[in-house]
Amino acid sequence: MKILIADDEPDLLSQYRTILEDKGHQVTTTLDGELCVLEYSKKLAENSDNPFDAVVLDYSMPKLNGLQTAKEILGLNPSQRIIFASAYVQETLVDSIKNLKQIVELLQKPFSLQALVDTIEDKNIYEELAKLNVNVQNLMDLNPTHAQIRDYLEALRKIQKAKTF
């Protein structure tokens, strides 16, 4: 798989790259959201389909945060698979629903390197999330409560737990 990762912590990027390359994946890394969007745009111009099988974004980054980066990338390619890495998964979920109008995959920091590999390699989880997205517009129209968001979050966690444990 071809994977693009943006994180402002060089040590984490190095660990992510090492484990994913050891599994045979092609990994491109960037240190901030702005560089991530530039790299994505460059690869998209070279390959008009999906240039990456997955884009992993740290939620808190300089220049462009994860949400802003995802918005830019999804503007270029609405079908791109996005995975957020965040310590604050509930806030990340709320922001992604409100701003991206879709649910993205989430990895709660800190996570094991194996959990990263399992999430990236499991394309079925993306299909399950697409099923959840059927209700996202209804949720947006309702101006979601925290309880509704929590229900979506629990659904996401169940999907991830079933796939990574």
DSSP file (Angstrom, degrees, kcal/mol; ACC not computed):
  #  RESIDUE AA STRUCTURE BP1 BP2  ACC     N-H-->O    O-->H-N    N-H-->O    O-->H-N    TCO  KAPPA ALPHA  PHI   PSI    X-CA   Y-CA   Z-CA
    1    1 A M              0   0    0      0, 0.0    25,-2.7     0, 0.0     2,-0.5   0.000 360.0 360.0 360.0 152.0    0.0    0.0    0.0
    2    2 A K  E     -a   26   0A   0     23,-0.2    51,-2.6    25,-0.1    52,-1.3  -0.905 360.0-174.5-101.3 126.0    1.0    3.6   -0.5
    3    3 A I  E     -ab  27  54A   0     23,-2.9    25,-2.7    -2,-0.5     2,-0.5  -0.970  17.5-160.5-129.2 134.2    0.7    5.6    2.6
    4    4 A L  E     -ab  28  55A   0     50,-2.2    52,-2.9    -2,-0.4     2,-0.4  -0.959  15.4-172.7-111.4 128.4    1.1    9.4    3.4
    5    5 A I  E     -ab  29  56A   0     23,-2.7    25,-2.2    -2,-0.5     2,-0.5  -0.981   9.4-169.6-126.4 133.1    1.7   10.4    7.0
    6    6 A A  E     +ab  30  57A   0     50,-2.6    52,-2.5    -2,-0.4     2,-0.3  -0.983  24.1 142.6-121.6 122.7    1.8   13.9    8.5
    7    7 A D        -     0   0    0     23,-2.1    54,-0.1    -2,-0.5     6,-0.1  -0.962  45.5-140.4-155.8 140.0    3.0   14.3   12.0
    8    8 A D  S    S+     0   0    0     52,-0.4    23,-0.1    -2,-0.3    53,-0.1   0.363  83.4  87.2 -87.0   7.4    5.1   17.1   13.6
    9    9 A E     >  -     0   0    0      1,-0.2     4,-2.2     2,-0.0     3,-0.4  -0.889  61.4-164.3-107.9 103.6    7.0   14.6   15.8
   10   10 A P  H  > S+     0   0    0      0, 0.0     4,-2.3     0, 0.0     5,-0.2   0.836  87.5  56.2 -56.7 -36.3   10.0   13.3   13.8
   11   11 A D  H  > S+     0   0    0      2,-0.2     4,-1.9     1,-0.2     5,-0.1   0.913 109.2  46.1 -64.3 -41.4   10.6   10.4   16.2
   12   12 A L  H  > S+     0   0    0     -3,-0.4     4,-3.0     2,-0.2     5,-0.2   0.926 110.8  52.9 -65.4 -44.1    7.0    9.1   15.7
   13   13 A L  H  X S+     0   0    0     -4,-2.2     4,-2.9     1,-0.2    -2,-0.2   0.907 108.3  51.3 -57.1 -42.0    7.2    9.5   11.9
   14   14 A S  H  X S+     0   0    0     -4,-2.3     4,-2.5     2,-0.2    -1,-0.2   0.913 111.4  46.8 -62.6 -43.2   10.4    7.5   11.9
   15   15 A Q  H  X S+     0   0    0     -4,-1.9     4,-2.3     2,-0.2     5,-0.3   0.926 113.2  48.7 -64.5 -44.7    8.7    4.7   13.9
   16   16 A Y  H  X S+     0   0    0     -4,-3.0     4,-2.3     1,-0.2     5,-0.3   0.940 113.0  47.8 -59.8 -47.4    5.7    4.7   11.7
   17   17 A R  H  X S+     0   0    0     -4,-2.9     4,-2.9    -5,-0.2     5,-0.3   0.934 111.5  50.5 -59.8 -47.7    7.8    4.6    8.6
   18   18 A T  H  X S+     0   0    0     -4,-2.5     4,-2.2     1,-0.2    -2,-0.2   0.938 113.3  42.7 -59.7 -50.6   10.0    1.8    9.9
   19   19 A I  H  X S+     0   0    0     -4,-2.3     4,-0.9     1,-0.2    -1,-0.2   0.900 117.4  46.5 -66.9 -38.9    7.1   -0.6   10.9
   20   20 A L  H  <>S+     0   0    0     -4,-2.3     5,-2.3    -5,-0.3     3,-0.4   0.901 113.2  48.1 -71.5 -39.2    5.1    0.1    7.7
   21   21 A E  H ><5S+     0   0    0     -4,-2.9     3,-1.8    -5,-0.3    -1,-0.2   0.871 106.3  58.3 -67.3 -35.2    8.1   -0.3    5.4
   22   22 A D  H 3<5S+     0   0    0     -4,-2.2    -1,-0.2    -5,-0.3    -2,-0.2   0.792 104.1  53.1 -61.7 -26.6    9.0   -3.5    7.2
   23   23 A K  T 3<5S-     0   0    0     -4,-0.9    -1,-0.3    -3,-0.4    -2,-0.2   0.365 128.2-101.1 -89.0   3.4    5.5   -4.7    6.2
   24   24 A G  T < 5S+     0   0    0     -3,-1.8    -3,-0.2     1,-0.3     2,-0.2   0.570  75.9 138.3  93.1   9.7    6.2   -3.9    2.6
   25   25 A H      < -     0   0    0     -5,-2.3     2,-0.6    -8,-0.1    -1,-0.3  -0.556  54.7-123.6 -89.1 153.5    4.3   -0.6    2.3
   26   26 A Q  E     -a    2   0A   0    -25,-2.7   -23,-2.9    -2,-0.2     2,-0.5  -0.868  34.6-165.2 -93.5 122.2    5.6    2.6    0.5
   27   27 A V  E     -a    3   0A   0     -2,-0.6     2,-0.4   -25,-0.2   -23,-0.2  -0.929  16.8-174.4-119.9 130.9    5.6    5.4    3.0
   28   28 A T  E     -a    4   0A   0    -25,-2.7   -23,-2.7    -2,-0.5     2,-0.3  -0.979  15.6-165.6-116.6 133.2    5.8    9.2    2.4
   29   29 A T  E     -a    5   0A   0     -2,-0.4     2,-0.3   -25,-0.2   -23,-0.2  -0.909  10.9-176.3-123.4 150.0    6.1   11.4    5.5
   30   30 A T  E     -a    6   0A   0    -25,-2.2   -23,-2.1    -2,-0.3     3,-0.0  -0.966  25.1-138.1-138.3 155.7    5.7   15.1    6.1
   31   31 A L  S    S+     0   0    0     -2,-0.3     2,-0.3   -25,-0.2   -25,-0.1   0.463  82.2  18.9 -96.3  -2.9    6.2   17.2    9.2
   32   32 A D  S  > S-     0   0    0     29,-0.1     4,-1.7     1,-0.1    31,-0.1  -0.978  79.7-102.8-157.9 169.9    3.2   19.5    8.9
   33   33 A G  H  > S+     0   0    0     29,-1.2     4,-2.3    31,-0.9     5,-0.2   0.851 115.0  55.6 -66.5 -36.6   -0.2   19.8    7.2
   34   34 A E  H  > S+     0   0    0     28,-0.5     4,-2.0     1,-0.2    -1,-0.2   0.934 109.8  45.5 -64.0 -46.2    0.9   22.3    4.5
   35   35 A L  H  > S+     0   0    0      1,-0.2     4,-2.6     2,-0.2    -1,-0.2   0.850 110.4  56.4 -64.2 -33.8    3.7   20.0    3.3
   36   36 A C  H  X S+     0   0    0     -4,-1.7     4,-2.7     2,-0.2    -2,-0.2   0.933 107.3  46.9 -63.0 -46.7    1.3   17.1    3.4
   37   37 A V  H  X S+     0   0    0     -4,-2.3     4,-2.7     2,-0.2    -2,-0.2   0.898 112.6  50.7 -63.6 -40.1   -1.1   18.9    1.1
   38   38 A L  H  X S+     0   0    0     -4,-2.0     4,-2.2     2,-0.2    -2,-0.2   0.928 112.5  46.1 -62.8 -44.9    1.7   19.8   -1.3
   39   39 A E  H  X S+     0   0    0     -4,-2.6     4,-2.3     2,-0.2    -2,-0.2   0.911 113.3  49.7 -64.0 -42.7    3.0   16.2   -1.4
   40   40 A Y  H  X S+     0   0    0     -4,-2.7     4,-2.6     1,-0.2    -2,-0.2   0.932 110.9  49.4 -61.6 -46.2   -0.6   14.9   -2.0
   41   41 A S  H  X S+     0   0    0     -4,-2.7     4,-2.0     1,-0.2    -1,-0.2   0.900 110.4  51.0 -60.5 -41.8   -1.2   17.4   -4.8
   42   42 A K  H  X S+     0   0    0     -4,-2.2     4,-1.3     1,-0.2    -1,-0.2   0.930 113.4  43.7 -62.0 -46.8    2.1   16.4   -6.4
   43   43 A K  H  X S+     0   0    0     -4,-2.3     4,-1.9     1,-0.2    -2,-0.2   0.850 110.7  55.6 -69.0 -34.0    1.3   12.7   -6.3
   44   44 A L  H  < S+     0   0    0     -4,-2.6    -1,-0.2     1,-0.2    -2,-0.2   0.889 105.3  52.5 -64.9 -38.4   -2.3   13.3   -7.5
   45   45 A A  H  < S+     0   0    0     -4,-2.0     3,-0.2     1,-0.2    -1,-0.2   0.844 112.1  46.2 -65.1 -33.1   -0.9   15.2  -10.6
   46   46 A E  H  < S+     0   0    0     -4,-1.3     2,-0.4     1,-0.3    -2,-0.2   0.810 127.4  25.8 -77.1 -30.7    1.3   12.1  -11.3
   47   47 A N     <  -     0   0    0     -4,-1.9    -1,-0.3     2,-0.1    -2,-0.0  -0.904  67.3-161.9-138.8 104.0   -1.6    9.6  -10.8
   48   48 A S  S    S+     0   0    0     -2,-0.4    -4,-0.1    -3,-0.2    -1,-0.1   0.632  77.0  66.7 -69.0 -12.6   -5.1   10.9  -11.3
   49   49 A D  S    S-     0   0    0      1,-0.2    -2,-0.1     2,-0.0     3,-0.1   0.151 119.9 -42.5 -79.4-151.7   -6.6    8.0   -9.3
   50   50 A N        -     0   0    0      1,-0.2    -1,-0.2    29,-0.1    -2,-0.1  -0.699  52.6-164.2 -77.2 114.4   -6.0    7.7   -5.6
   51   51 A P  S    S+     0   0    0      0, 0.0     2,-0.4     0, 0.0    -1,-0.2   0.759  75.9  33.8 -72.0 -21.7   -2.3    8.5   -5.1
   52   52 A F        -     0   0    0      1,-0.1    29,-0.3    -3,-0.1   -49,-0.2  -0.986  64.9-146.2-133.9 143.2   -2.4    7.0   -1.6
   53   53 A D  S    S+     0   0    0    -51,-2.6     2,-0.3    -2,-0.4    28,-0.2   0.806  91.7   6.4 -73.2 -29.8   -4.3    4.0   -0.2
   54   54 A A  E     -b    3   0A   0    -52,-1.3   -50,-2.2    26,-0.1     2,-0.5  -0.990  59.5-153.3-152.9 145.8   -4.4    5.9    3.2
   55   55 A V  E     -bc   4  82A   0     26,-1.9    28,-2.9    -2,-0.3     2,-0.6  -0.988  14.6-160.9-120.3 120.2   -3.5    9.3    4.6
   56   56 A V  E     -bc   5  83A   0    -52,-2.9   -50,-2.6    -2,-0.5     2,-0.5  -0.897  12.0-170.9-104.7 122.6   -2.7    9.4    8.3
   57   57 A L  E     -bc   6  84A   0     26,-2.9    28,-2.9    -2,-0.6     2,-0.2  -0.952  23.0-136.2-121.9 126.1   -2.9   12.8    9.9
   58   58 A D  E     - c   0  85A   0    -52,-2.5    28,-0.2    -2,-0.5     8,-0.1  -0.573  22.9-138.0 -66.4 139.8   -1.9   14.0   13.3
   59   59 A Y  S    S+     0   0    0     26,-2.2     7,-2.0    -2,-0.2     2,-0.7   0.860  89.5  51.5 -74.8 -33.9   -4.7   16.2   14.5
   60   60 A S  S    S+     0   0    0     25,-0.3   -52,-0.4     5,-0.2    -1,-0.2  -0.883  74.3 140.0-109.2 105.6   -2.5   18.9   16.0
   61   61 A M        -     0   0    0     -2,-0.7   -29,-0.1    -3,-0.1     2,-0.1  -0.945  49.5-100.5-138.5 158.7    0.1   20.1   13.6
   62   62 A P  S    S+     0   0    0      0, 0.0     2,-2.4     0, 0.0   -29,-1.2  -0.320  96.5  11.9 -74.7 165.2    1.7   23.4   12.7
   63   63 A K  S    S+     0   0    0    -31,-0.1     2,-0.4   -30,-0.1   -31,-0.0  -0.410 139.1  17.7  68.2 -69.2    0.7   25.5    9.6
   64   64 A L  S    S-     0   0    0     -2,-2.4   -31,-0.9     4,-0.0   -30,-0.1  -0.999  83.0-139.5-126.1 128.7   -2.4   23.4    8.8
   65   65 A N     >  -     0   0    0     -2,-0.4     4,-2.6   -32,-0.1     5,-0.2  -0.209  36.6 -91.7 -76.2 178.3   -3.9   21.2   11.5
   66   66 A G  H  > S+     0   0    0     -7,-2.0     4,-2.8     1,-0.2     5,-0.2   0.882 125.9  50.1 -59.5 -40.9   -5.2   17.7   10.7
   67   67 A L  H  > S+     0   0    0     -8,-0.5     4,-2.4     2,-0.2    -1,-0.2   0.931 112.4  46.2 -64.9 -45.8   -8.7   18.9   10.0
   68   68 A Q  H  > S+     0   0    0      2,-0.2     4,-2.1     1,-0.2    -2,-0.2   0.897 113.8  49.9 -62.9 -39.9   -7.6   21.6    7.6
   69   69 A T  H  X S+     0   0    0     -4,-2.6     4,-2.6     2,-0.2    -2,-0.2   0.928 110.7  48.8 -64.3 -45.8   -5.3   19.2    5.9
   70   70 A A  H  X S+     0   0    0     -4,-2.8     4,-3.2     1,-0.2     5,-0.3   0.905 109.3  53.3 -60.3 -41.7   -8.1   16.6    5.5
   71   71 A K  H  X S+     0   0    0     -4,-2.4     4,-1.6     1,-0.2    -1,-0.2   0.915 110.7  46.5 -61.1 -43.4  -10.4   19.3    4.1
   72   72 A E  H  X S+     0   0    0     -4,-2.1     4,-1.3     2,-0.2    -2,-0.2   0.936 115.3  45.7 -62.9 -47.1   -7.8   20.3    1.5
   73   73 A I  H  X S+     0   0    0     -4,-2.6     4,-2.4     1,-0.2     3,-0.5   0.921 112.9  48.9 -65.8 -44.3   -7.1   16.7    0.5
   74   74 A L  H  < S+     0   0    0     -4,-3.2    -1,-0.2     1,-0.2    -2,-0.2   0.790 106.0  59.1 -67.2 -25.8  -10.8   15.7    0.4
   75   75 A G  H  < S+     0   0    0     -4,-1.6    -1,-0.2    -5,-0.3    -2,-0.2   0.836 112.2  39.8 -66.6 -32.7  -11.4   18.8   -1.8
   76   76 A L  H  < S+     0   0    0     -4,-1.3    -2,-0.2    -3,-0.5    -1,-0.2   0.811 138.8  10.5 -82.0 -33.5   -8.9   17.4   -4.3
   77   77 A N    ><  -     0   0    0     -4,-2.4     3,-2.0    -5,-0.1    -1,-0.3  -0.733  62.7-168.8-151.6  91.8  -10.1   13.8   -3.9
   78   78 A P  T 3  S+     0   0    0      0, 0.0    -4,-0.1     0, 0.0    -3,-0.1   0.682  87.6  57.0 -60.4 -18.9  -13.4   13.2   -2.0
   79   79 A S  T 3  S+     0   0    0      2,-0.1     2,-0.1    -5,-0.1    -5,-0.1   0.377  75.5 127.0 -95.2   6.0  -12.8    9.4   -1.9
   80   80 A Q    <   -     0   0    0     -3,-2.0     2,-0.5    -7,-0.1   -27,-0.1  -0.415  63.8-122.3 -66.2 134.6   -9.4    9.6   -0.2
   81   81 A R        -     0   0    0    -29,-0.3   -26,-1.9   -28,-0.2     2,-0.4  -0.671  32.5-168.1 -77.6 122.6   -9.2    7.4    2.9
   82   82 A I  E     -c   55   0A   0     -2,-0.5    23,-1.8   -28,-0.2     2,-0.5  -0.941  11.1-172.0-117.4 135.0   -8.3    9.6    5.9
   83   83 A I  E     -cd  56 105A   0    -28,-2.9   -26,-2.9    -2,-0.4     2,-0.4  -0.986  12.1-152.3-125.8 119.6   -7.2    8.4    9.3
   84   84 A F  E     -cd  57 106A   0     21,-3.1    23,-2.8    -2,-0.5     2,-0.6  -0.738   1.8-155.1 -90.1 138.5   -6.8   10.9   12.2
   85   85 A A  E     +cd  58 107A   0    -28,-2.9   -26,-2.2    -2,-0.4     2,-0.3  -0.968  34.9 151.0-109.1 116.4   -4.3   10.2   15.0
   86   86 A S  E     - d   0 108A   0     21,-2.4    23,-1.9    -2,-0.6     3,-0.3  -1.000  52.2-148.0-150.4 144.2   -5.5   12.2   18.0
   87   87 A A  S    S+     0   0    0     -2,-0.3     2,-0.6    21,-0.3    -1,-0.1   0.675 102.1  57.4 -78.6 -18.7   -5.5   12.1   21.8
   88   88 A Y     >  +     0   0    0      1,-0.2     4,-2.3     2,-0.1    -1,-0.2  -0.661  64.2 164.5-115.2  73.6   -8.9   13.8   21.8
   89   89 A V  H  > S+     0   0    0     -2,-0.6     4,-2.6    -3,-0.3     5,-0.2   0.839  71.5  53.8 -67.1 -34.6  -11.1   11.4   19.7
   90   90 A Q  H  > S+     0   0    0      2,-0.2     4,-2.5     1,-0.2    -1,-0.2   0.950 112.7  43.4 -65.6 -46.3  -14.4   12.8   20.7
   91   91 A E  H  > S+     0   0    0      1,-0.2     4,-2.7     2,-0.2    -2,-0.2   0.899 114.2  51.9 -63.4 -39.9  -13.5   16.3   19.7
   92   92 A T  H  X S+     0   0    0     -4,-2.3     4,-2.5     2,-0.2    -2,-0.2   0.910 109.9  48.8 -62.9 -42.4  -11.9   15.0   16.5
   93   93 A L  H  X S+     0   0    0     -4,-2.6     4,-2.4     2,-0.2     5,-0.2   0.931 112.0  48.3 -63.3 -46.5  -15.0   13.1   15.6
   94   94 A V  H  X S+     0   0    0     -4,-2.5     4,-2.5     1,-0.2     5,-0.2   0.943 113.7  47.1 -59.3 -48.6  -17.3   16.1   16.3
   95   95 A D  H  X S+     0   0    0     -4,-2.7     4,-2.8     1,-0.2     5,-0.5   0.896 111.4  50.7 -61.8 -41.0  -15.0   18.4   14.2
   96   96 A S  H  X>S+     0   0    0     -4,-2.5     4,-2.0    -5,-0.2     6,-1.0   0.903 112.0  47.0 -66.7 -39.3  -14.8   15.9   11.3
   97   97 A I  H  X5S+     0   0    0     -4,-2.4     4,-0.8     4,-0.2    -2,-0.2   0.948 118.1  41.2 -65.3 -47.3  -18.6   15.5   11.1
   98   98 A K  H  <5S+     0   0    0     -4,-2.5    -2,-0.2    -5,-0.2    -1,-0.2   0.887 128.4  27.9 -69.0 -39.5  -19.2   19.2   11.2
   99   99 A N  H  <5S+     0   0    0     -4,-2.8    -3,-0.2    -5,-0.2    -2,-0.2   0.805 130.3  32.9 -97.4 -32.3  -16.5   20.3    8.9
  100  100 A L  H  <5S-     0   0    0     -4,-2.0    -3,-0.2    -5,-0.5    -2,-0.1   0.616  91.4-136.4 -99.3 -14.5  -15.8   17.4    6.6
  101  101 A K  S  <<S+     0   0    0     -4,-0.8     2,-0.3    -5,-0.7    -4,-0.2   0.785  76.7  75.1  61.1  29.0  -19.4   16.2    6.5
  102  102 A Q  S    S-     0   0    0     -6,-1.0     2,-0.5    34,-0.1    -2,-0.2  -0.979  84.2-108.2-158.3 160.7  -18.2   12.6    6.8
  103  103 A I        -     0   0    0     -2,-0.3     2,-0.2    26,-0.2    30,-0.1  -0.802  34.7-165.5 -93.3 133.2  -16.8   10.3    9.5
  104  104 A V        -     0   0    0     -2,-0.5   -21,-0.2   -11,-0.1     2,-0.2  -0.672  30.1 -88.8-109.9 169.9  -13.2    9.5    9.2
  105  105 A E  E     -d   83   0A   0    -23,-1.8   -21,-3.1    -2,-0.2     2,-0.4  -0.500  42.6-155.0 -78.1 149.4  -11.2    6.8   10.9
  106  106 A L  E     -d   84   0A   0    -23,-0.2     2,-0.5    -2,-0.2   -21,-0.2  -0.979  16.6-168.3-130.4 138.4   -9.6    7.6   14.2
  107  107 A L  E     -d   85   0A   0    -23,-2.8   -21,-2.4    -2,-0.4     2,-0.6  -0.995  25.8-135.6-119.2 122.1   -6.7    6.2   16.1
  108  108 A Q  E     -d   86   0A   0     -2,-0.5   -21,-0.3   -23,-0.2   -23,-0.1  -0.670  36.3 -96.2 -83.5 122.6   -6.5    7.3   19.7
  109  109 A K  S    S+     0   0    0    -23,-1.9   -20,-0.1    -2,-0.6     2,-0.1  -0.563 105.4  44.2 -77.1 143.8   -3.1    8.4   20.8
  110  110 A P  S    S+     0   0    0      0, 0.0     2,-0.3     0, 0.0    -2,-0.1   0.599  82.1 157.6 -77.8 147.2   -1.1    6.9   22.2
  111  111 A F        -     0   0    0     -2,-0.1     2,-0.1    -4,-0.1    -2,-0.1  -0.924  42.4-102.1-130.6 157.9   -1.5    3.7   20.1
  112  112 A S     >  -     0   0    0     -2,-0.3     4,-1.6     1,-0.1     5,-0.1  -0.401  27.3-120.2 -75.8 155.5    0.7    0.8   19.4
  113  113 A L  H  > S+     0   0    0      1,-0.2     4,-2.2     2,-0.2     5,-0.1   0.855 116.3  57.0 -62.6 -33.5    2.6    0.5   16.2
  114  114 A Q  H  > S+     0   0    0      1,-0.2     4,-3.0     2,-0.2    -1,-0.2   0.876 102.1  54.5 -65.9 -36.6    0.7   -2.7   15.6
  115  115 A A  H  > S+     0   0    0      2,-0.2     4,-2.3     1,-0.2    -1,-0.2   0.886 107.6  51.1 -63.5 -37.3   -2.6   -0.9   15.9
  116  116 A L  H  X S+     0   0    0     -4,-1.6     4,-2.5     2,-0.2     5,-0.2   0.948 112.4  45.4 -62.0 -49.0   -1.5    1.5   13.2
  117  117 A V  H  X S+     0   0    0     -4,-2.2     4,-2.8     1,-0.2     5,-0.2   0.938 113.4  49.6 -60.1 -48.3   -0.5   -1.4   10.9
  118  118 A D  H  X S+     0   0    0     -4,-3.0     4,-1.0     1,-0.2    -1,-0.2   0.896 112.5  47.4 -60.2 -41.9   -3.8   -3.2   11.6
  119  119 A T  H  < S+     0   0    0     -4,-2.3     3,-0.4    -5,-0.2    -1,-0.2   0.935 114.9  44.9 -66.4 -46.2   -5.9   -0.1   10.9
  120  120 A I  H  < S+     0   0    0     -4,-2.5    -2,-0.2     1,-0.2    -1,-0.2   0.910 114.5  47.9 -64.9 -42.6   -4.1    0.8    7.7
  121  121 A E  H  < S+     0   0    0     -4,-2.8     2,-1.1    -5,-0.2    -1,-0.2   0.654  94.3  84.2 -75.7 -14.5   -4.1   -2.8    6.3
  122  122 A D    >X  +     0   0    0     -4,-1.0     3,-0.5    -3,-0.4     4,-0.5  -0.736  46.3 169.8 -95.2  95.0   -7.8   -3.3    7.1
  123  123 A K  H 3> S+     0   0    0     -2,-1.1     4,-1.4     1,-0.2     3,-0.5   0.716  71.0  73.4 -74.8 -19.8   -9.8   -1.9    4.2
  124  124 A N  H 3> S+     0   0    0      1,-0.2     4,-2.3     2,-0.2    -1,-0.2   0.860  88.5  60.2 -61.8 -35.3  -12.9   -3.5    5.5
  125  125 A I  H <> S+     0   0    0     -3,-0.5     4,-2.3     1,-0.2    -1,-0.2   0.869 101.9  53.6 -61.8 -34.9  -13.1   -0.9    8.3
  126  126 A Y  H  X S+     0   0    0     -4,-0.5     4,-2.0    -3,-0.5    -1,-0.2   0.894 107.3  50.4 -66.4 -38.9  -13.3    1.8    5.7
  127  127 A E  H  X S+     0   0    0     -4,-1.4     4,-1.5     2,-0.2    -2,-0.2   0.903 110.1  50.5 -64.6 -40.0  -16.3    0.1    4.1
  128  128 A E  H  X S+     0   0    0     -4,-2.3     4,-1.5     1,-0.2    -2,-0.2   0.895 109.2  51.1 -64.2 -40.0  -17.9   -0.1    7.5
  129  129 A L  H  X S+     0   0    0     -4,-2.3     4,-1.9     1,-0.2    -1,-0.2   0.874 103.8  58.3 -65.3 -36.3  -17.3    3.6    8.0
  130  130 A A  H  X S+     0   0    0     -4,-2.0     4,-0.5     1,-0.2    -1,-0.2   0.885 103.4  53.4 -60.5 -36.5  -18.9    4.3    4.7
  131  131 A K  H >< S+     0   0    0     -4,-1.5     3,-1.1     1,-0.2     4,-0.3   0.901 106.8  51.6 -64.2 -39.5  -22.0    2.6    5.9
  132  132 A L  H >< S+     0   0    0     -4,-1.5     3,-1.7     1,-0.2     4,-0.3   0.845  97.9  67.6 -63.5 -32.8  -22.0    4.9    9.0
  133  133 A N  H >X S+     0   0    0     -4,-1.9     3,-1.2     1,-0.3     4,-0.6   0.688  79.0  79.8 -64.5 -17.3  -21.7    7.9    6.7
  134  134 A V  T << S+     0   0    0     -3,-1.1     4,-0.3    -4,-0.5    -1,-0.3   0.862  99.5  41.0 -56.0 -34.9  -25.2    7.3    5.4
  135  135 A N  T <> S+     0   0    0     -3,-1.7     4,-2.5    -4,-0.3    -1,-0.3   0.466  89.0  92.5 -93.2  -2.5  -26.5    8.9    8.6
  136  136 A V  H <> S+     0   0    0     -3,-1.2     4,-2.7    -4,-0.3     5,-0.2   0.907  85.7  49.3 -62.4 -42.9  -24.0   11.8    8.7
  137  137 A Q  H  X S+     0   0    0     -4,-0.6     4,-2.5    -3,-0.3    -1,-0.2   0.918 111.6  49.6 -64.3 -40.8  -26.2   14.2    6.8
  138  138 A N  H  > S+     0   0    0     -4,-0.3     4,-1.5     1,-0.2    -1,-0.2   0.918 111.1  50.3 -60.7 -41.8  -29.1   13.5    9.0
  139  139 A L  H  < S+     0   0    0     -4,-2.5     4,-0.5     1,-0.2    -2,-0.2   0.907 109.6  50.5 -62.3 -42.3  -26.9   14.0   12.0
  140  140 A M  H >< S+     0   0    0     -4,-2.7     3,-1.3     1,-0.2    -2,-0.2   0.915 108.5  52.1 -62.0 -43.4  -25.7   17.3   10.6
  141  141 A D  H 3< S+     0   0    0     -4,-2.5    -1,-0.2     1,-0.3    -2,-0.2   0.803 108.2  52.4 -64.0 -28.9  -29.3   18.5   10.0
  142  142 A L  T 3< S-     0   0    0     -4,-1.5    -1,-0.3    -5,-0.2    -2,-0.2   0.530 107.4-124.9 -84.1  -6.1  -30.2   17.6   13.6
  143  143 A N    <   -     0   0    0     -3,-1.3    -3,-0.2    -4,-0.5    -2,-0.1   0.987  42.4-112.9  53.6  79.9  -27.3   19.7   15.1
  144  144 A P        -     0   0    0      0, 0.0     2,-0.1     0, 0.0    -1,-0.1   0.029  23.9-139.4 -57.5 143.6  -25.9   16.7   17.0
  145  145 A T     >  -     0   0    0      1,-0.1     4,-2.2     0, 0.0     5,-0.2  -0.444  32.1-104.1 -86.4 169.5  -25.9   16.4   20.7
  146  146 A H  H  > S+     0   0    0      1,-0.2     4,-2.7     2,-0.2     5,-0.2   0.866 122.3  57.3 -62.7 -34.4  -23.0   15.0   22.6
  147  147 A A  H  > S+     0   0    0      2,-0.2     4,-1.9     1,-0.2    -1,-0.2   0.908 106.9  47.6 -63.9 -41.6  -25.0   11.8   23.1
  148  148 A Q  H  > S+     0   0    0      2,-0.2     4,-1.9     1,-0.2    -1,-0.2   0.919 113.0  48.0 -65.1 -42.7  -25.4   11.3   19.4
  149  149 A I  H  X S+     0   0    0     -4,-2.2     4,-2.7     1,-0.2    -2,-0.2   0.911 109.0  54.3 -63.3 -40.9  -21.8   12.0   18.8
  150  150 A R  H  X S+     0   0    0     -4,-2.7     4,-2.8     1,-0.2    -1,-0.2   0.879 105.0  54.4 -61.0 -38.3  -20.9    9.5   21.5
  151  151 A D  H  X S+     0   0    0     -4,-1.9     4,-2.1     2,-0.2    -1,-0.2   0.921 110.2  46.0 -61.6 -43.8  -23.0    6.9   19.8
  152  152 A Y  H  X S+     0   0    0     -4,-1.9     4,-2.4     2,-0.2    -2,-0.2   0.915 111.9  52.0 -64.0 -42.0  -21.1    7.4   16.6
  153  153 A L  H  X S+     0   0    0     -4,-2.7     4,-2.6     1,-0.2    -2,-0.2   0.922 109.0  49.7 -60.7 -44.5  -17.8    7.3   18.5
  154  154 A E  H  X S+     0   0    0     -4,-2.8     4,-2.5     1,-0.2    -1,-0.2   0.886 109.0  52.7 -62.3 -38.8  -18.8    4.0   20.2
  155  155 A A  H  X S+     0   0    0     -4,-2.1     4,-2.1     2,-0.2    -1,-0.2   0.918 110.3  48.4 -62.5 -42.1  -19.7    2.5   16.8
  156  156 A L  H  X S+     0   0    0     -4,-2.4     4,-2.6     1,-0.2    -2,-0.2   0.921 111.0  50.2 -62.8 -44.2  -16.3    3.5   15.5
  157  157 A R  H  X S+     0   0    0     -4,-2.6     4,-3.1     1,-0.2     5,-0.2   0.902 108.9  51.9 -62.7 -40.9  -14.6    2.0   18.5
  158  158 A K  H  X S+     0   0    0     -4,-2.5     4,-2.3     2,-0.2    -1,-0.2   0.914 110.4  48.8 -62.4 -42.1  -16.5   -1.3   18.1
  159  159 A I  H  X S+     0   0    0     -4,-2.1     4,-1.2     2,-0.2    -2,-0.2   0.946 114.9  44.5 -62.0 -47.4  -15.4   -1.5   14.5
  160  160 A Q  H  X S+     0   0    0     -4,-2.6     4,-2.1     1,-0.2     3,-0.4   0.912 112.8  50.5 -66.4 -41.6  -11.8   -0.8   15.3
  161  161 A K  H  X S+     0   0    0     -4,-3.1     4,-1.5     1,-0.2    -1,-0.2   0.904 108.3  53.0 -62.7 -40.5  -11.7   -3.2   18.3
  162  162 A A  H  < S+     0   0    0     -4,-2.3    -1,-0.2    -5,-0.2    -2,-0.2   0.803 117.1  39.1 -64.3 -27.1  -13.2   -6.0   16.2
  163  163 A K  H  < S+     0   0    0     -4,-1.2    -2,-0.2    -3,-0.4    -1,-0.2   0.708 120.3  40.0 -96.8 -22.2  -10.4   -5.4   13.6
  164  164 A T  H  <        0   0    0     -4,-2.1    -2,-0.2    -5,-0.1    -3,-0.2   0.481 360.0 360.0-111.2  -2.6   -7.4   -4.8   15.8
  165  165 A F     <        0   0    0     -4,-1.5    -3,-0.1    -5,-0.2    -1,-0.1   0.419 360.0 360.0-115.7 360.0   -7.7   -7.2   18.7
